[in-house]
Amino acid sequence: MQHTASPVIATIPNQRWIRLIPIAMIIYIISFMDRTNFGYALAGLGTDLGLDKATLGLITGIFFVGYVFLQIPGGILASRWSAKRFIGIMILVWGLFACLEGLVHTVGQLIAVRFLLGVAEGGVWPAMLVLLTRWFPVDERARAYGFWMINLAVSSIITQPLSGAIVQSTGWRGLFIIEGLLPFVIAAPLWWRFVADRPSEAAWLSPVERDYIESSLAEDARREPPPMTIAQALANRRVWGLVLVYFLIQVGFYGLNTWIPTLFKSLTGLGFGAVGVIAMVPYLVAIVGLSVNGIWADRTKRYAWHVFGAMVVAALGLMISVSAGPSAIALSIAAVSLAMGGALAYDGPFWAATSRAIPSAVAGGAMGLVNALGNLGGFLGPYLGGYLQQTSGSFNSTAIAYAISLILAGIVMLLVVPRPQRIAARPVAA
């Protein structure tokens, strides 16, 4: 019999959802803002430093080369030391480099600072995934990851109009400095004050909810794959298949995310302030996609199909946008919004499947590997988009390339993740 939620679960308090998820979202909203506001600085940087689109795409992507370095160490440190302490330190370090972006005067300085910003932010994602696995049992994990990853869409909704307004009034230097201060004044105080590494360390958690989490996680541990070392986990074929899936998705997602302001500006002819407001729409669609797909995936347990479906939606949106073009602005914007919704809706099911692919004791390092090498697609996507636009003179070839990458990601996911076994319902501590 396929697992169904016990009625007793409805009586369990939900403080872990109310307190932990919103703070985790705020932290990553600011992190994502400091990495994606670069799209609004491209025009000013190109003019002031004399850079063409291909070079700007290269500098945008260099962040993801640095992003690789702390992925595996970050996941391991979060598992064996403290996710709270590691993330708290990285918040302060990334804030420093985010501010320094606004003080550069040469291309070399900009490349170095973008690279170091990537290093500083790199370990936060796997460490946060490890933290959430300690608070949410397997049957809640796609929803927990999905709700947390709404931060990607919310961050973009905030970043688009805010960055557009700041860059229009202060220039690209003011953009980087103002948004780079947010880790110091918002993220760090919230994180250090309100987050605990484990349920046993949270004074605000009720005994009933603590018992439910710990008993459910203990039951999950009994269903895990056979024990393995971190070396065996990093050499696991399924883990490397997930690396490929994530890489192909990031090519499409980060490429689209980087060039949306430029695309909408060319479609509408409006200034960046107005473009920032319009560019909120794709991320509103993405919030719906993340929420619905995460809830649905926890019910069906068919995580691979939920990733594949999201990729099909994203690719279709991109192809429709190519067909519509500037002659149908409203349709083009709607199609790009659909594409962004699909390009983000995969997140909850993907990471839920990844967290179950290997034992939890080594999951931090393995998820770090997936995120590290997969995010190199975030280097290729913006650069490829800039190169194709420069050589073809339009966004059409870029959209086609991103659509192909996303469809391939969905197909590989179906091949990598096996169909879930039907399991009996487990007892839940009252």
N, C-alpha and C positions, 0 to 999 in steps of 0.2 A: 504493500500500500504506500502510495506516495505520502510524504510528510505533510501533515496539515497542522496548523497552529492550535495548541490546546486552548480551551476557554479560559484556563487559569492565567494565561499570558495577559489577558485583558485586565486583570487585577494588579499587574505589576506596575509600580510607578515608573514614570518616563523621564526622570531627571537627567539621565545620560543624554537623551535627545535634546532636551531643552537648554542644558547648560554647556555641554561639551561641543556639540555640532556647531552652534552659532559662533563660538569663539574660534574653533578651528577654521570656520569659513572666513571670519574677519582676517585672520592671520594670512590665509592664502589669497584673499582678495587683494590685500596690500602687496603681497609678493608678486602676484600676477600683474598687477598694475605697474609695478616697477620694471617689469620685463617687457610689457606690450605697449607702453606709452611711446615706445621708439617709433611706431608708425606715424605719430603726429609730429615727430621731430625730423622726419626724413627730408622734407622740403627745405627747412632752414639749414640743416646740416649740409645738404647738397649744395646750397648756395654759398654758405660761409666757408666751407672747407673744399669746395670744388669737386664734388663726388658725383659720379654717374650712378644710374639705378643698379647696375650690377654690383658696384662697390658697396652701395648702401645695403643691398641684399646680403652681401658677404659679411658686413659689419653686424647686421641684425642677427645673422646666424651664428657668429662667433660666440655669442652667449652660450649656445648649446654645446660647443666644444668644451668650454669650462664647466658646464653643467654636469659633465660625465664624472668628474674627479671625485666628488664626495658621495656619489650615489650608493655604491656598495659599502664604503666605510660608514656612511650615515645610517644605513639600514642595520648594519652590524652593531654600531654603537647604541642605536635606539633599542635593539633587542637585548644587549648584554650590559649596557650601562644605564642610560636614562634618555628616553625620547624627549621628555620635558626640558631637561637641561641642554641637550644638544640643539633642539630647535630654538630655545631661548637665546643661546649664544649666536646662532646663525642669523636671527632676526636683526641683531645689532650690527653684525658684520655686513649683511647685505644692504642695510640702510646707509652705511658709510659709503659703499661703492656706488649706490644709486645717486647719492648727492654728488660724488666726484664726477659723474658723467656730465654734470652741468658746468664743470670747471676745466674741461679739456680744451686744448688749442691746436692739436695736431691729430692727423689720422692715426698715428701710432699710439698716442695716448688714449684715444677713443677705443681702439681695438683692445688695448690692455685692460682698460676699466670694464668694458663689456665682458671680456673673458673672465675677470675676477668676480664680477657680479654673478656670472653663471656658476662659478665655483662655490660662492657663498650660498646661493639659493639651492644648489644641487642636492644637498642632503636632506632638505626639508620634506620633500614629497615622500620618500620611502620611510622616513622617521614618523611622519604623520600617519602613514598607512599602518605601521607597526602599532602606534598608539591606539588607533581605532580597532585593530584586531583584539586588543586587550579589553575593550569596552563593549564590543558588539559581537554576539555569537554568529555562527555561519548563516543561520536562517534570516538574520537581519542585515547582513553585510552589504548586499547589493544596494539596499535602500540607504544604509548609512554612508557608503561611498558615494552614491548618487546624490544624496542631499548635500554632503560636504562639497562635492565637485560642482554643485550649483555656483560655488564661488567663482569658477571660471567665467560663467555667464554674467553673474552679478558684477564681478570686477570689470568686465568689458562694458556693461551698461553704465557703470560709474565712470570708467576711464574715458569712454568715447566723448561725452559732452564735457567732462571736467578737463581732460587733456586738450580738447579742441579750444575751450575757452581760455585756458592758461597759456597755451602756445600762441594764441592770437593776441593776447594782451601783454605777455612778458617775453615771448620767444622761447626757443628750445632750451636755453640754459635755465630759465626760470621754471620750466616744466619739470626738468630733472631734479632740481634742488627742492622745490616745493613738495613734490610727491615722494622724494627720497627721505623727507623728514617724518613721514607717516609711521615708519617702523618704530621710531623713537618715542613718538607722542601717543600712539594708539596701540600698536601691536605688542610691543614688549611689556608695557604695564598690564594689559589684559592677560597675556600669557602667563607671566610669572605669578600673578595673583590668583587666578581662578582654575588653572589646569592641574590635574594630578596624573601621575604616570599610570596608576592602576586603581581599580575600584576600592581596594583595601586602604588606599591612601587618601580617599576623598571623604572629608568629614561631613559634607553636605549630602552624601548618598544614604538612603534609608537601608536598614538591614535587609528588608525584603528584596529590594532591587539588587543589592550587593550579592545576596545568596543566589538570586536568579542568574545573574551574569556569571558568577563563578561556577555554579553547577552546570550551566549550559556550555561554558567553555571547556569544562572538564569532559563533558560528553562529546564535544566536537573533537577533542584531542584523541579520544578513543577511536574515532572514525578516520583519522588522518592516514595518509600514505605511510609506508614503512619508514622508520627513522633513517636519516642520511646525514652525512657531514656537510658542512658548508661547501667544500670542494665538489662533492657529488651533486649538490643542488645547482651549483654554477655550471656544471657540465651536463645537466639534465637536458635531454632533447626537447621535452615539452617547454621548458623555460626558454630555450633558444627559439622555438617556434613563436612563443609569445613576444620575444624581442622583435622578431620580424614583423609581426602584426602591429605592434606599437610603433615601430619605425615608419611603416607605411601610412598609418593614421596620422602621425605627427607631420609628415610631409604635406598632407592635405590640410590639416587643421591650422598649423602655424603659418603655412603659406597664405591661406585664406585670411587668417586673422591679421597678418601683417599688411596685406595689400587692400583690405576692405576700405580704409579711408581714401586711398588713392583711387580705387575703383569707383566708389560712390561720388567722389569729386568729379571724375571724368564723365560720369553718367549725368550728373545734375548741373554741373557748372557752378555749384555753390562754394562758399568759403568753408574753411575747416570748422568754424563754430557751428554752422548749420549742418554740415556733414556729420559732426559728432552726435547730434541729436538723432539724425536718421539712422546712424550706425548702431543705435541702441536696439533697433528692431530685431536683428538676427539673434541677439543674445536673450531677448525676451522669449523668442521661440525656443531657444536652447534650454531655458529653465524648464519649460513644459516637457521637452524631450527627456531631460535628465530625470525628472521626477517620475514621469509615467513609466519610462523604461526600467528604472531601478525597482519600483514597486512590482511591476509585471514580472521582471526576471526573478525576484525572490519567490514569486508564486509558482512559476513554471520550472525553475531551476535549469532552464535551457539557455545558459548564458551565451554560448557561442552563437545561437540563432538571434539573440537580441543584439549582439554586436554586428552580425551580418546585416540584419534589417536596418540598423542605424546607418551603416555604410552605403546601402542601396539608396536610402533617402537622401543622404548627402550628395552622392554622385548624380542622382537625378536632378537635384536642385542646381548643381553646377551646370549640367548640360542644358537645362531649361534657360538658365541665365545667359548662356552663350547664344541660344536660339533667339531669345528676346532682344537683347542688345539695347543700344541707346534709343531705338525707336519705340520701345515700350518700357519706359523707366520704372513704372509701378510694378510690372511683372518681373523685371530684372531684380529689383530690390526684394520682392517676395520670394523669388527663386533662390537668391543668395541667403536669405533668412532661413529657408528650408534646408539649404546645404549646411549652414552653421548649426542648425538644430540637430541634424543627423551626425555631424562631425563631433558633437559633444555628448550625444545621448548614449554612446557606447560605454562611457566611463565606468558607471556602477557595475554593470555585468562583467566588464573586462577585468576589473580589479578583484571582484568577488571570485571569478574563476581562477585568477592568478594566485590569490591567497590560499586557495584550496588545492593547488596543483602540487604542493610540497608541504612537508611538516612545518608547523608554526615556528619551531625552534630555529629553523634556518630560513624562514620566509623573508625576514628583513633584508638579508644579503641578496637573495634571489630577486625580490621585487626591486631592489636597488639596481641590479643588473639590467632588468627589463626596462626600467625607467631611464637608466644611464644611456644604454646603447640605443634604445628606442627613440629617445629625445634627440639623437643626432639627426633624425628626420626633421626636427625643428631648425637645424642648420641648412639642410638641403632645400626644404620647402620655400623659404623666403628668397634664397639665392636663385633657385630654379625659376621662380616666378619673375624675379627681376630680369634675369637673362632672357627668358622667353618674351617678355614684354619689350625689351630693348631690341631684340632681333626681329620680332614680328610686328611691333607697333600697336598691338592690341592685347586685351586680357584673354582672348578666346583660347589661344594655345595653352595659356597658363591654367585655365579652368579645366580643359580636357586632361592635362597632365595630372592635376590634383584628383579628378574624378577617377582616373585609371588607378592611381595609387590607393584610393579609398576602397574601391571594389576589390582589388587584390587583397587588401587587409581583411575584408570580410570573408573571402574564400579561404585564406590561410587559417583564419580562426576556426572555421568549420572543420578543417583537417587536423588542427592541433588539439582542440578540446573535445574529449569523447562525450557521447551522450550520457547524461546522468543516470545513475542507477536509482531504482525506486527503493526507498527505505521506509521502515516503520516509524510511526510517530514516537517521539521520545517523551518521557515524563518530564514535567516542569515543576520545579520546587515552588510550593505555594508560600 
